[in-house]
């Protein structure tokens, strides 16, 4: 017997049952972490070089590259994006 397929809400964290407010923050954190990892990979920097550029220890870059999202607040990820020379923009929908 086939399981019913439920269409995604567009936010995996909502789909997993998180409160919508918490899911929004988790989604932002996931997107910022993905962006930072891609930035580091595509730049060809070593983890040590990335650590120097971002102003954090190499072990924190390792955490970032390994997707340890629970070790980074939304505020810290925004700070790291700024240190990388990137702009973070909040897009409000439903206005």
N, CA, C and O atoms as a CHARMM CRD file, in Angstrom:
* protein
*
  380
    1    1 UNK  N      0.83400  -1.16500   0.00000 PROA 1      0.00000
    2    1 UNK  CA     0.00000   0.00000   0.00000 PROA 1      0.00000
    3    1 UNK  C      0.89000   1.24300   0.00000 PROA 1      0.00000
    4    1 UNK  O      1.85400   1.31100   0.76400 PROA 1      0.00000
    5    2 UNK  N      0.58200   2.21800  -0.83900 PROA 2      0.00000
    6    2 UNK  CA     1.36900   3.43800  -0.94700 PROA 2      0.00000
    7    2 UNK  C      1.01500   4.42600   0.14900 PROA 2      0.00000
    8    2 UNK  O     -0.14400   4.56900   0.53800 PROA 2      0.00000
    9    3 UNK  N      2.05500   5.10900   0.63900 PROA 3      0.00000
   10    3 UNK  CA     1.85400   6.17900   1.61700 PROA 3      0.00000
   11    3 UNK  C      1.35000   7.41100   0.87200 PROA 3      0.00000
   12    3 UNK  O      1.77800   7.65900  -0.25500 PROA 3      0.00000
   13    4 UNK  N      0.45800   8.18100   1.46800 PROA 4      0.00000
   14    4 UNK  CA     0.01200   9.40200   0.80600 PROA 4      0.00000
   15    4 UNK  C      1.16000  10.41600   0.73600 PROA 4      0.00000
   16    4 UNK  O      1.97900  10.50600   1.65100 PROA 4      0.00000
   17    5 UNK  N      1.20300  11.15700  -0.33500 PROA 5      0.00000
   18    5 UNK  CA     2.23100  12.17200  -0.52300 PROA 5      0.00000
   19    5 UNK  C      1.63800  13.51500  -0.12900 PROA 5      0.00000
   20    5 UNK  O      0.58300  13.92100  -0.61700 PROA 5      0.00000
   21    6 UNK  N      2.34300  14.18700   0.76100 PROA 6      0.00000
   22    6 UNK  CA     1.91000  15.50200   1.22200 PROA 6      0.00000
   23    6 UNK  C      2.81300  16.54400   0.59300 PROA 6      0.00000
   24    6 UNK  O      4.03700  16.42800   0.65200 PROA 6      0.00000
   25    7 UNK  N      2.22100  17.55500  -0.00600 PROA 7      0.00000
   26    7 UNK  CA     3.00000  18.61600  -0.63600 PROA 7      0.00000
   27    7 UNK  C      3.69900  19.44400   0.43800 PROA 7      0.00000
   28    7 UNK  O      3.13800  19.69600   1.50500 PROA 7      0.00000
   29    8 UNK  N      4.92600  19.86300   0.14400 PROA 8      0.00000
   30    8 UNK  CA     5.70800  20.65500   1.08400 PROA 8      0.00000
   31    8 UNK  C      5.11900  22.05300   1.24600 PROA 8      0.00000
   32    8 UNK  O      4.52100  22.61200   0.32600 PROA 8      0.00000
   33    9 UNK  N      5.30400  22.58800   2.42400 PROA 9      0.00000
   34    9 UNK  CA     4.87500  23.96200   2.69500 PROA 9      0.00000
   35    9 UNK  C      5.86900  24.96800   2.12900 PROA 9      0.00000
   36    9 UNK  O      5.56900  26.15800   2.03700 PROA 9      0.00000
   37   10 UNK  N      7.05500  24.49000   1.74700 PROA 10     0.00000
   38   10 UNK  CA     8.11500  25.37400   1.29400 PROA 10     0.00000
   39   10 UNK  C      9.17500  25.58500   2.36400 PROA 10     0.00000
   40   10 UNK  O     10.23200  26.15500   2.09200 PROA 10     0.00000
   41   11 UNK  N      8.89700  25.12900   3.57800 PROA 11     0.00000
   42   11 UNK  CA     9.85900  25.21500   4.67200 PROA 11     0.00000
   43   11 UNK  C      9.90200  23.83800   5.33000 PROA 11     0.00000
   44   11 UNK  O      8.93600  23.40800   5.95900 PROA 11     0.00000
   45   12 UNK  N     11.00700  23.17300   5.17900 PROA 12     0.00000
   46   12 UNK  CA    11.13900  21.81100   5.69600 PROA 12     0.00000
   47   12 UNK  C     10.92200  21.74900   7.20500 PROA 12     0.00000
   48   12 UNK  O     10.44600  20.74100   7.72700 PROA 12     0.00000
   49   13 UNK  N     11.26600  22.81400   7.89500 PROA 13     0.00000
   50   13 UNK  CA    11.11400  22.81400   9.35100 PROA 13     0.00000
   51   13 UNK  C      9.64200  22.87700   9.76600 PROA 13     0.00000
   52   13 UNK  O      9.25800  22.27500  10.76800 PROA 13     0.00000
   53   14 UNK  N      8.83100  23.58700   9.01800 PROA 14     0.00000
   54   14 UNK  CA     7.37900  23.58100   9.25700 PROA 14     0.00000
   55   14 UNK  C      6.85200  22.17400   8.99700 PROA 14     0.00000
   56   14 UNK  O      6.04900  21.64400   9.76500 PROA 14     0.00000
   57   15 UNK  N      7.31900  21.58100   7.90100 PROA 15     0.00000
   58   15 UNK  CA     6.88600  20.22700   7.54000 PROA 15     0.00000
   59   15 UNK  C      7.25700  19.20400   8.61600 PROA 15     0.00000
   60   15 UNK  O      6.57400  18.19400   8.78400 PROA 15     0.00000
   61   16 UNK  N      8.34000  19.47700   9.33800 PROA 16     0.00000
   62   16 UNK  CA     8.77400  18.58100  10.41000 PROA 16     0.00000
   63   16 UNK  C      8.03800  18.83600  11.72300 PROA 16     0.00000
   64   16 UNK  O      8.23700  18.11800  12.70300 PROA 16     0.00000
   65   17 UNK  N      7.19400  19.85300  11.73600 PROA 17     0.00000
   66   17 UNK  CA     6.36500  20.10300  12.91200 PROA 17     0.00000
   67   17 UNK  C      6.81800  21.22500  13.82100 PROA 17     0.00000
   68   17 UNK  O      6.24200  21.41900  14.89200 PROA 17     0.00000
   69   18 UNK  N      7.85200  21.97900  13.41500 PROA 18     0.00000
   70   18 UNK  CA     8.27500  23.11100  14.22800 PROA 18     0.00000
   71   18 UNK  C      7.23700  24.22000  14.16800 PROA 18     0.00000
   72   18 UNK  O      6.51800  24.36200  13.17900 PROA 18     0.00000
   73   19 UNK  N      7.16700  24.99900  15.23100 PROA 19     0.00000
   74   19 UNK  CA     6.33700  26.19000  15.26900 PROA 19     0.00000
   75   19 UNK  C      6.76600  27.10000  14.10900 PROA 19     0.00000
   76   19 UNK  O      7.96300  27.21300  13.84600 PROA 19     0.00000
   77   20 UNK  N      5.83000  27.75100  13.41000 PROA 20     0.00000
   78   20 UNK  CA     6.19000  28.58500  12.25300 PROA 20     0.00000
   79   20 UNK  C      7.25000  29.64500  12.54300 PROA 20     0.00000
   80   20 UNK  O      8.10800  29.89700  11.69600 PROA 20     0.00000
   81   21 UNK  N      7.21000  30.26600  13.71200 PROA 21     0.00000
   82   21 UNK  CA     8.21200  31.28700  14.04400 PROA 21     0.00000
   83   21 UNK  C      9.60200  30.66000  14.16800 PROA 21     0.00000
   84   21 UNK  O     10.57500  31.19100  13.63100 PROA 21     0.00000
   85   22 UNK  N      9.69400  29.54300  14.86800 PROA 22     0.00000
   86   22 UNK  CA    10.97400  28.85800  15.01700 PROA 22     0.00000
   87   22 UNK  C     11.44100  28.29700  13.67700 PROA 22     0.00000
   88   22 UNK  O     12.63300  28.32300  13.37000 PROA 22     0.00000
   89   23 UNK  N     10.50800  27.79500  12.88800 PROA 23     0.00000
   90   23 UNK  CA    10.84300  27.24700  11.56800 PROA 23     0.00000
   91   23 UNK  C     11.43500  28.32000  10.66000 PROA 23     0.00000
   92   23 UNK  O     12.33900  28.03700   9.87400 PROA 23     0.00000
   93   24 UNK  N     10.93600  29.54300  10.76300 PROA 24     0.00000
   94   24 UNK  CA    11.46300  30.63600   9.93600 PROA 24     0.00000
   95   24 UNK  C     12.92100  30.91600  10.29400 PROA 24     0.00000
   96   24 UNK  O     13.74900  31.12100   9.40600 PROA 24     0.00000
   97   25 UNK  N     13.23600  30.92600  11.57700 PROA 25     0.00000
   98   25 UNK  CA    14.60700  31.16800  12.01600 PROA 25     0.00000
   99   25 UNK  C     15.51400  30.01500  11.59700 PROA 25     0.00000
  100   25 UNK  O     16.62900  30.23800  11.12500 PROA 25     0.00000
  101   26 UNK  N     15.04200  28.79300  11.76900 PROA 26     0.00000
  102   26 UNK  CA    15.83900  27.63000  11.35600 PROA 26     0.00000
  103   26 UNK  C     16.10200  27.64000   9.86100 PROA 26     0.00000
  104   26 UNK  O     17.19800  27.29100   9.42200 PROA 26     0.00000
  105   27 UNK  N     15.11700  28.03300   9.07900 PROA 27     0.00000
  106   27 UNK  CA    15.27900  28.10100   7.62400 PROA 27     0.00000
  107   27 UNK  C     16.33300  29.15600   7.25400 PROA 27     0.00000
  108   27 UNK  O     17.17900  28.91800   6.39200 PROA 27     0.00000
  109   28 UNK  N     16.27400  30.31200   7.90700 PROA 28     0.00000
  110   28 UNK  CA    17.27000  31.36100   7.63800 PROA 28     0.00000
  111   28 UNK  C     18.67000  30.88200   8.00200 PROA 28     0.00000
  112   28 UNK  O     19.62300  31.10700   7.25600 PROA 28     0.00000
  113   29 UNK  N     18.79000  30.22600   9.14100 PROA 29     0.00000
  114   29 UNK  CA    20.09800  29.71400   9.55100 PROA 29     0.00000
  115   29 UNK  C     20.62700  28.70300   8.54100 PROA 29     0.00000
  116   29 UNK  O     21.80600  28.73600   8.18900 PROA 29     0.00000
  117   30 UNK  N     19.76900  27.80900   8.07500 PROA 30     0.00000
  118   30 UNK  CA    20.17900  26.79500   7.10200 PROA 30     0.00000
  119   30 UNK  C     20.63700  27.44600   5.79600 PROA 30     0.00000
  120   30 UNK  O     21.64000  27.03700   5.21100 PROA 30     0.00000
  121   31 UNK  N     19.90900  28.44800   5.34800 PROA 31     0.00000
  122   31 UNK  CA    20.27600  29.12200   4.09400 PROA 31     0.00000
  123   31 UNK  C     21.59800  29.86400   4.22700 PROA 31     0.00000
  124   31 UNK  O     22.42400  29.82100   3.31500 PROA 31     0.00000
  125   32 UNK  N     21.80800  30.54400   5.34900 PROA 32     0.00000
  126   32 UNK  CA    23.06500  31.25700   5.55600 PROA 32     0.00000
  127   32 UNK  C     24.24300  30.30300   5.67000 PROA 32     0.00000
  128   32 UNK  O     25.31400  30.57500   5.12800 PROA 32     0.00000
  129   33 UNK  N     24.05900  29.20000   6.36100 PROA 33     0.00000
  130   33 UNK  CA    25.14400  28.21700   6.47800 PROA 33     0.00000
  131   33 UNK  C     25.50100  27.63700   5.11200 PROA 33     0.00000
  132   33 UNK  O     26.67600  27.48300   4.78200 PROA 33     0.00000
  133   34 UNK  N     24.49000  27.32300   4.33600 PROA 34     0.00000
  134   34 UNK  CA    24.73500  26.78500   2.99600 PROA 34     0.00000
  135   34 UNK  C     25.49800  27.79600   2.15900 PROA 34     0.00000
  136   34 UNK  O     26.44700  27.43900   1.46000 PROA 34     0.00000
  137   35 UNK  N     25.08700  29.05700   2.22700 PROA 35     0.00000
  138   35 UNK  CA    25.75600  30.10100   1.46000 PROA 35     0.00000
  139   35 UNK  C     27.21000  30.25500   1.88400 PROA 35     0.00000
  140   35 UNK  O     28.09700  30.36100   1.03600 PROA 35     0.00000
  141   36 UNK  N     27.45800  30.26800   3.18600 PROA 36     0.00000
  142   36 UNK  CA    28.83800  30.41400   3.66500 PROA 36     0.00000
  143   36 UNK  C     29.70800  29.23600   3.25700 PROA 36     0.00000
  144   36 UNK  O     30.85900  29.41800   2.86200 PROA 36     0.00000
  145   37 UNK  N     29.16100  28.02500   3.35100 PROA 37     0.00000
  146   37 UNK  CA    29.93700  26.84600   2.92900 PROA 37     0.00000
  147   37 UNK  C     30.28200  26.93500   1.44400 PROA 37     0.00000
  148   37 UNK  O     31.41700  26.66800   1.04900 PROA 37     0.00000
  149   38 UNK  N     29.30900  27.30800   0.63000 PROA 38     0.00000
  150   38 UNK  CA    29.56200  27.42700  -0.81400 PROA 38     0.00000
  151   38 UNK  C     30.57900  28.52800  -1.10100 PROA 38     0.00000
  152   38 UNK  O     31.43900  28.37000  -1.96700 PROA 38     0.00000
  153   39 UNK  N     30.48300  29.63800  -0.37900 PROA 39     0.00000
  154   39 UNK  CA    31.43400  30.73300  -0.54300 PROA 39     0.00000
  155   39 UNK  C     32.85400  30.25400  -0.25200 PROA 39     0.00000
  156   39 UNK  O     33.77400  30.52700  -1.02200 PROA 39     0.00000
  157   40 UNK  N     33.02800  29.54300   0.85600 PROA 40     0.00000
  158   40 UNK  CA    34.36200  29.05700   1.23500 PROA 40     0.00000
  159   40 UNK  C     34.87900  28.04700   0.21500 PROA 40     0.00000
  160   40 UNK  O     36.03300  28.11900  -0.20800 PROA 40     0.00000
  161   41 UNK  N     34.02800  27.11400  -0.17400 PROA 41     0.00000
  162   41 UNK  CA    34.44600  26.09600  -1.16500 PROA 41     0.00000
  163   41 UNK  C     34.83600  26.73700  -2.49700 PROA 41     0.00000
  164   41 UNK  O     35.88800  26.42800  -3.05600 PROA 41     0.00000
  165   42 UNK  N     33.98900  27.62400  -2.99700 PROA 42     0.00000
  166   42 UNK  CA    34.23100  28.20500  -4.32300 PROA 42     0.00000
  167   42 UNK  C     35.41400  29.16400  -4.33300 PROA 42     0.00000
  168   42 UNK  O     36.00800  29.40200  -5.38400 PROA 42     0.00000
  169   43 UNK  N     35.76200  29.71700  -3.17000 PROA 43     0.00000
  170   43 UNK  CA    36.88900  30.65000  -3.10200 PROA 43     0.00000
  171   43 UNK  C     38.22700  29.92000  -3.11700 PROA 43     0.00000
  172   43 UNK  O     39.26200  30.51000  -3.42400 PROA 43     0.00000
  173   44 UNK  N     38.19700  28.63700  -2.78500 PROA 44     0.00000
  174   44 UNK  CA    39.43200  27.86300  -2.73900 PROA 44     0.00000
  175   44 UNK  C     40.24300  28.08600  -1.47200 PROA 44     0.00000
  176   44 UNK  O     41.37400  27.61400  -1.36400 PROA 44     0.00000
  177   45 UNK  N     39.66600  28.80700  -0.51200 PROA 45     0.00000
  178   45 UNK  CA    40.36900  29.05300   0.75300 PROA 45     0.00000
  179   45 UNK  C     40.48900  27.75600   1.55400 PROA 45     0.00000
  180   45 UNK  O     39.62100  26.88500   1.49700 PROA 45     0.00000
  181   46 UNK  N     41.57100  27.65700   2.28700 PROA 46     0.00000
  182   46 UNK  CA    41.67800  26.58400   3.26200 PROA 46     0.00000
  183   46 UNK  C     40.82600  26.97400   4.46400 PROA 46     0.00000
  184   46 UNK  O     40.39100  28.12000   4.57400 PROA 46     0.00000
  185   47 UNK  N     40.59000  26.03500   5.35300 PROA 47     0.00000
  186   47 UNK  CA    39.83100  26.36800   6.55400 PROA 47     0.00000
  187   47 UNK  C     40.57100  27.39900   7.39100 PROA 47     0.00000
  188   47 UNK  O     39.94100  28.25300   8.01400 PROA 47     0.00000
  189   48 UNK  N     41.87600  27.33500   7.41500 PROA 48     0.00000
  190   48 UNK  CA    42.66000  28.30900   8.18200 PROA 48     0.00000
  191   48 UNK  C     42.53800  29.69900   7.56400 PROA 48     0.00000
  192   48 UNK  O     42.39900  30.68500   8.28700 PROA 48     0.00000
  193   49 UNK  N     42.58800  29.78700   6.24400 PROA 49     0.00000
  194   49 UNK  CA    42.42100  31.07800   5.58000 PROA 49     0.00000
  195   49 UNK  C     41.01300  31.62800   5.80000 PROA 49     0.00000
  196   49 UNK  O     40.83800  32.82500   6.02800 PROA 49     0.00000
  197   50 UNK  N     40.02000  30.75600   5.73000 PROA 50     0.00000
  198   50 UNK  CA    38.63900  31.17900   5.96900 PROA 50     0.00000
  199   50 UNK  C     38.47200  31.66300   7.40100 PROA 50     0.00000
  200   50 UNK  O     37.77400  32.64600   7.64900 PROA 50     0.00000
  201   51 UNK  N     39.10700  30.98200   8.34200 PROA 51     0.00000
  202   51 UNK  CA    39.03100  31.37900   9.74800 PROA 51     0.00000
  203   51 UNK  C     39.60200  32.77700   9.93700 PROA 51     0.00000
  204   51 UNK  O     39.02200  33.59200  10.65500 PROA 51     0.00000
  205   52 UNK  N     40.73000  33.05900   9.30200 PROA 52     0.00000
  206   52 UNK  CA    41.33500  34.38900   9.40800 PROA 52     0.00000
  207   52 UNK  C     40.42000  35.44700   8.80400 PROA 52     0.00000
  208   52 UNK  O     40.23500  36.51400   9.39000 PROA 52     0.00000
  209   53 UNK  N     39.85600  35.16500   7.65900 PROA 53     0.00000
  210   53 UNK  CA    38.97500  36.13800   7.00000 PROA 53     0.00000
  211   53 UNK  C     37.70400  36.38600   7.82100 PROA 53     0.00000
  212   53 UNK  O     37.23100  37.51900   7.90900 PROA 53     0.00000
  213   54 UNK  N     37.15600  35.33000   8.41700 PROA 54     0.00000
  214   54 UNK  CA    35.90500  35.44100   9.15600 PROA 54     0.00000
  215   54 UNK  C     36.10400  35.84400  10.61900 PROA 54     0.00000
  216   54 UNK  O     35.13900  36.16300  11.31300 PROA 54     0.00000
  217   55 UNK  N     37.34300  35.83100  11.08100 PROA 55     0.00000
  218   55 UNK  CA    37.62300  36.22600  12.45700 PROA 55     0.00000
  219   55 UNK  C     37.17400  35.21000  13.49200 PROA 55     0.00000
  220   55 UNK  O     36.75400  35.56700  14.59300 PROA 55     0.00000
  221   56 UNK  N     37.27000  33.92900  13.12100 PROA 56     0.00000
  222   56 UNK  CA    36.90800  32.84500  14.03000 PROA 56     0.00000
  223   56 UNK  C     38.01200  31.79300  13.98800 PROA 56     0.00000
  224   56 UNK  O     38.90200  31.84900  13.13900 PROA 56     0.00000
  225   57 UNK  N     37.94900  30.84600  14.90100 PROA 57     0.00000
  226   57 UNK  CA    38.93600  29.77500  14.91200 PROA 57     0.00000
  227   57 UNK  C     38.68500  28.75800  13.81000 PROA 57     0.00000
  228   57 UNK  O     37.56900  28.64400  13.30200 PROA 57     0.00000
  229   58 UNK  N     39.71900  28.02600  13.44600 PROA 58     0.00000
  230   58 UNK  CA    39.60300  27.00500  12.40100 PROA 58     0.00000
  231   58 UNK  C     38.59700  25.94200  12.78300 PROA 58     0.00000
  232   58 UNK  O     37.91000  25.40200  11.91500 PROA 58     0.00000
  233   59 UNK  N     38.49400  25.63000  14.07000 PROA 59     0.00000
  234   59 UNK  CA    37.52900  24.61100  14.49500 PROA 59     0.00000
  235   59 UNK  C     36.09100  25.06500  14.24100 PROA 59     0.00000
  236   59 UNK  O     35.21600  24.24500  13.96300 PROA 59     0.00000
  237   60 UNK  N     35.85200  26.37900  14.33800 PROA 60     0.00000
  238   60 UNK  CA    34.50700  26.91200  14.04100 PROA 60     0.00000
  239   60 UNK  C     34.22200  26.81000  12.54400 PROA 60     0.00000
  240   60 UNK  O     33.08800  26.53500  12.15300 PROA 60     0.00000
  241   61 UNK  N     35.22900  27.02800  11.70500 PROA 61     0.00000
  242   61 UNK  CA    35.04600  26.85200  10.25800 PROA 61     0.00000
  243   61 UNK  C     34.73800  25.38800   9.98400 PROA 61     0.00000
  244   61 UNK  O     33.88200  25.08000   9.15400 PROA 61     0.00000
  245   62 UNK  N     35.41600  24.49400  10.66300 PROA 62     0.00000
  246   62 UNK  CA    35.14500  23.06600  10.50700 PROA 62     0.00000
  247   62 UNK  C     33.69400  22.75500  10.87400 PROA 62     0.00000
  248   62 UNK  O     33.01900  22.01000  10.16300 PROA 62     0.00000
  249   63 UNK  N     33.21400  23.32400  11.98000 PROA 63     0.00000
  250   63 UNK  CA    31.81400  23.13300  12.37300 PROA 63     0.00000
  251   63 UNK  C     30.87600  23.62800  11.27100 PROA 63     0.00000
  252   63 UNK  O     29.88600  22.97300  10.94200 PROA 63     0.00000
  253   64 UNK  N     31.19800  24.77000  10.71600 PROA 64     0.00000
  254   64 UNK  CA    30.39000  25.35100   9.63900 PROA 64     0.00000
  255   64 UNK  C     30.37000  24.43100   8.42500 PROA 64     0.00000
  256   64 UNK  O     29.30800  24.15800   7.86500 PROA 64     0.00000
  257   65 UNK  N     31.53300  23.95700   8.02100 PROA 65     0.00000
  258   65 UNK  CA    31.64700  23.11700   6.83300 PROA 65     0.00000
  259   65 UNK  C     30.97500  21.76400   7.03000 PROA 65     0.00000
  260   65 UNK  O     30.53300  21.14100   6.06500 PROA 65     0.00000
  261   66 UNK  N     30.89800  21.31400   8.26600 PROA 66     0.00000
  262   66 UNK  CA    30.26400  20.02200   8.56300 PROA 66     0.00000
  263   66 UNK  C     28.77100  20.16700   8.85300 PROA 66     0.00000
  264   66 UNK  O     28.09600  19.18700   9.17000 PROA 66     0.00000
  265   67 UNK  N     28.25900  21.39600   8.74200 PROA 67     0.00000
  266   67 UNK  CA    26.82200  21.61200   8.89200 PROA 67     0.00000
  267   67 UNK  C     26.31900  21.53300  10.31900 PROA 67     0.00000
  268   67 UNK  O     25.16200  21.18000  10.54300 PROA 67     0.00000
  269   68 UNK  N     27.15000  21.84800  11.27300 PROA 68     0.00000
  270   68 UNK  CA    26.72900  21.79400  12.67400 PROA 68     0.00000
  271   68 UNK  C     25.95600  23.07000  13.01500 PROA 68     0.00000
  272   68 UNK  O     26.44700  23.94800  13.72500 PROA 68     0.00000
  273   69 UNK  N     24.75000  23.14000  12.49300 PROA 69     0.00000
  274   69 UNK  CA    23.92800  24.34700  12.57600 PROA 69     0.00000
  275   69 UNK  C     23.58600  24.74300  13.99900 PROA 69     0.00000
  276   69 UNK  O     23.36100  25.92100  14.27500 PROA 69     0.00000
  277   70 UNK  N     23.54300  23.78300  14.90300 PROA 70     0.00000
  278   70 UNK  CA    23.18500  24.09000  16.29000 PROA 70     0.00000
  279   70 UNK  C     24.26200  24.89800  17.01000 PROA 70     0.00000
  280   70 UNK  O     24.02900  25.38800  18.11500 PROA 70     0.00000
  281   71 UNK  N     25.42000  25.04100  16.40800 PROA 71     0.00000
  282   71 UNK  CA    26.52700  25.78400  17.02800 PROA 71     0.00000
  283   71 UNK  C     26.60300  27.23100  16.55100 PROA 71     0.00000
  284   71 UNK  O     27.50800  27.96900  16.94200 PROA 71     0.00000
  285   72 UNK  N     25.64800  27.64100  15.69900 PROA 72     0.00000
  286   72 UNK  CA    25.67000  28.99400  15.14700 PROA 72     0.00000
  287   72 UNK  C     24.30200  29.65000  15.28400 PROA 72     0.00000
  288   72 UNK  O     23.29300  29.11600  14.82400 PROA 72     0.00000
  289   73 UNK  N     24.28700  30.80200  15.91600 PROA 73     0.00000
  290   73 UNK  CA    23.04300  31.56900  16.00400 PROA 73     0.00000
  291   73 UNK  C     22.81800  32.30300  14.68100 PROA 73     0.00000
  292   73 UNK  O     23.73300  32.45200  13.87100 PROA 73     0.00000
  293   74 UNK  N     21.61200  32.74500  14.48900 PROA 74     0.00000
  294   74 UNK  CA    21.29200  33.53100  13.29800 PROA 74     0.00000
  295   74 UNK  C     22.15400  34.78600  13.26700 PROA 74     0.00000
  296   74 UNK  O     22.68400  35.15500  12.21900 PROA 74     0.00000
  297   75 UNK  N     22.29200  35.43700  14.41200 PROA 75     0.00000
  298   75 UNK  CA    23.10200  36.65700  14.48800 PROA 75     0.00000
  299   75 UNK  C     24.56200  36.38400  14.10300 PROA 75     0.00000
  300   75 UNK  O     25.16600  37.17800  13.38200 PROA 75     0.00000
  301   76 UNK  N     25.12500  35.28200  14.57300 PROA 76     0.00000
  302   76 UNK  CA    26.51100  34.95100  14.25400 PROA 76     0.00000
  303   76 UNK  C     26.67800  34.67700  12.76200 PROA 76     0.00000
  304   76 UNK  O     27.67000  35.09100  12.16200 PROA 76     0.00000
  305   77 UNK  N     25.72300  33.99200  12.16700 PROA 77     0.00000
  306   77 UNK  CA    25.80900  33.69900  10.72500 PROA 77     0.00000
  307   77 UNK  C     25.74000  34.98500   9.90000 PROA 77     0.00000
  308   77 UNK  O     26.43300  35.11600   8.89100 PROA 77     0.00000
  309   78 UNK  N     24.91400  35.92100  10.32600 PROA 78     0.00000
  310   78 UNK  CA    24.84400  37.21600   9.62600 PROA 78     0.00000
  311   78 UNK  C     26.17600  37.95300   9.77300 PROA 78     0.00000
  312   78 UNK  O     26.66400  38.55300   8.81600 PROA 78     0.00000
  313   79 UNK  N     26.75900  37.90800  10.96400 PROA 79     0.00000
  314   79 UNK  CA    28.06300  38.52600  11.20400 PROA 79     0.00000
  315   79 UNK  C     29.12200  37.90700  10.30300 PROA 79     0.00000
  316   79 UNK  O     29.92900  38.62600   9.71500 PROA 79     0.00000
  317   80 UNK  N     29.12800  36.57900  10.18700 PROA 80     0.00000
  318   80 UNK  CA    30.11600  35.90700   9.33600 PROA 80     0.00000
  319   80 UNK  C     29.93800  36.28400   7.87500 PROA 80     0.00000
  320   80 UNK  O     30.92000  36.46600   7.15600 PROA 80     0.00000
  321   81 UNK  N     28.68900  36.40400   7.42900 PROA 81     0.00000
  322   81 UNK  CA    28.43800  36.83100   6.04900 PROA 81     0.00000
  323   81 UNK  C     29.02400  38.22600   5.82200 PROA 81     0.00000
  324   81 UNK  O     29.65600  38.47000   4.79400 PROA 81     0.00000
  325   82 UNK  N     28.82300  39.13800   6.76900 PROA 82     0.00000
  326   82 UNK  CA    29.36100  40.49700   6.64500 PROA 82     0.00000
  327   82 UNK  C     30.89200  40.47700   6.62000 PROA 82     0.00000
  328   82 UNK  O     31.51200  41.19100   5.83200 PROA 82     0.00000
  329   83 UNK  N     31.48300  39.67400   7.46700 PROA 83     0.00000
  330   83 UNK  CA    32.95000  39.57100   7.48800 PROA 83     0.00000
  331   83 UNK  C     33.48300  38.99600   6.18500 PROA 83     0.00000
  332   83 UNK  O     34.61000  39.29000   5.78800 PROA 83     0.00000
  333   84 UNK  N     32.68000  38.18200   5.52400 PROA 84     0.00000
  334   84 UNK  CA    33.07000  37.60300   4.23100 PROA 84     0.00000
  335   84 UNK  C     32.87800  38.60700   3.09700 PROA 84     0.00000
  336   84 UNK  O     33.22300  38.33800   1.94600 PROA 84     0.00000
  337   85 UNK  N     32.31600  39.78000   3.44700 PROA 85     0.00000
  338   85 UNK  CA    32.10000  40.80800   2.43100 PROA 85     0.00000
  339   85 UNK  C     30.80000  40.63600   1.67400 PROA 85     0.00000
  340   85 UNK  O     30.63500  41.17500   0.58000 PROA 85     0.00000
  341   86 UNK  N     29.88100  39.88900   2.25200 PROA 86     0.00000
  342   86 UNK  CA    28.60500  39.61100   1.59300 PROA 86     0.00000
  343   86 UNK  C     27.50200  40.36700   2.31800 PROA 86     0.00000
  344   86 UNK  O     27.62400  40.68400   3.50100 PROA 86     0.00000
  345   87 UNK  N     26.43200  40.64800   1.60100 PROA 87     0.00000
  346   87 UNK  CA    25.29700  41.35700   2.18500 PROA 87     0.00000
  347   87 UNK  C     24.16400  40.38100   2.45200 PROA 87     0.00000
  348   87 UNK  O     23.86400  39.52000   1.62500 PROA 87     0.00000
  349   88 UNK  N     23.54700  40.52200   3.59500 PROA 88     0.00000
  350   88 UNK  CA    22.37800  39.71400   3.94800 PROA 88     0.00000
  351   88 UNK  C     21.17700  40.64300   3.85900 PROA 88     0.00000
  352   88 UNK  O     21.18000  41.74400   4.41100 PROA 88     0.00000
  353   89 UNK  N     20.16100  40.18500   3.16300 PROA 89     0.00000
  354   89 UNK  CA    18.95200  40.98500   3.00000 PROA 89     0.00000
  355   89 UNK  C     17.75100  40.17900   3.44600 PROA 89     0.00000
  356   89 UNK  O     17.62000  39.00700   3.09000 PROA 89     0.00000
  357   90 UNK  N     16.88800  40.78500   4.21000 PROA 90     0.00000
  358   90 UNK  CA    15.67100  40.14400   4.67500 PROA 90     0.00000
  359   90 UNK  C     14.55600  40.52000   3.72500 PROA 90     0.00000
  360   90 UNK  O     14.31900  41.70200   3.47400 PROA 90     0.00000
  361   91 UNK  N     13.87800  39.53200   3.20200 PROA 91     0.00000
  362   91 UNK  CA    12.77800  39.76300   2.26800 PROA 91     0.00000
  363   91 UNK  C     11.47500  39.37300   2.94400 PROA 91     0.00000
  364   91 UNK  O     11.22000  38.19300   3.18300 PROA 91     0.00000
  365   92 UNK  N     10.66100  40.35900   3.24900 PROA 92     0.00000
  366   92 UNK  CA     9.38000  40.09200   3.90200 PROA 92     0.00000
  367   92 UNK  C      8.32700  39.85400   2.84100 PROA 92     0.00000
  368   92 UNK  O      8.17300  40.65000   1.91500 PROA 92     0.00000
  369   93 UNK  N      7.60300  38.75500   2.98000 PROA 93     0.00000
  370   93 UNK  CA     6.54200  38.42200   2.02800 PROA 93     0.00000
  371   93 UNK  C      5.19800  38.53000   2.71600 PROA 93     0.00000
  372   93 UNK  O      5.11100  38.45700   3.94200 PROA 93     0.00000
  373   94 UNK  N      4.16200  38.70100   1.93600 PROA 94     0.00000
  374   94 UNK  CA     2.82500  38.75700   2.49100 PROA 94     0.00000
  375   94 UNK  C      2.43000  40.14300   2.93000 PROA 94     0.00000
  376   94 UNK  O      1.49900  40.30200   3.72000 PROA 94     0.00000
  377   95 UNK  N      3.10800  41.13600   2.44000 PROA 95     0.00000
  378   95 UNK  CA     2.78400  42.53100   2.79700 PROA 95     0.00000
  379   95 UNK  C      1.79400  43.09400   1.82200 PROA 95     0.00000
  380   95 UNK  O      1.39400  44.25200   1.94700 PROA 95     0.00000
